[in-house]
């Protein structure tokens, strides 16, 4: 099978999420001019705080130039692998999860090429607790990963598939 029946749906959803991610980043950088303010308080538990994430998830450092571009190459390779998985998946739920991850990964890759870092700006906090600053792409990647995990657990509860042409008797 060259393309699964949900491939086009998954690609369109990926593009929609990519556009939402890039539009939100453009807005905070150019219209809101968050770089001039640093932080804008929206709610008692939510700020927009500009952070240039040069690391990987949750700002974990990647080191020198090789590390930074290594993460770009790794992200690109994993994204291509996910697109291939999307190409063959027969299930819409799985296609949705893959599309969330693909759209977010491409959004963050664009940032790395355009800015040399990922634009993070959503900051939840309460009292002295502060959650990591993240963006729309990070959210879609996280949600997609949770959906894939849920889907895998759901599928594993159905039990192992039995071989149809075996005459063996189980002990």
Beta strands, then each sheet from edge to edge (+ up, - down):
strand 1: 39-43
strand 2: 46-53
strand 3: 118-126
strand 4: 129-130
sheet 1: 1+ 2- 3+ 4-
end
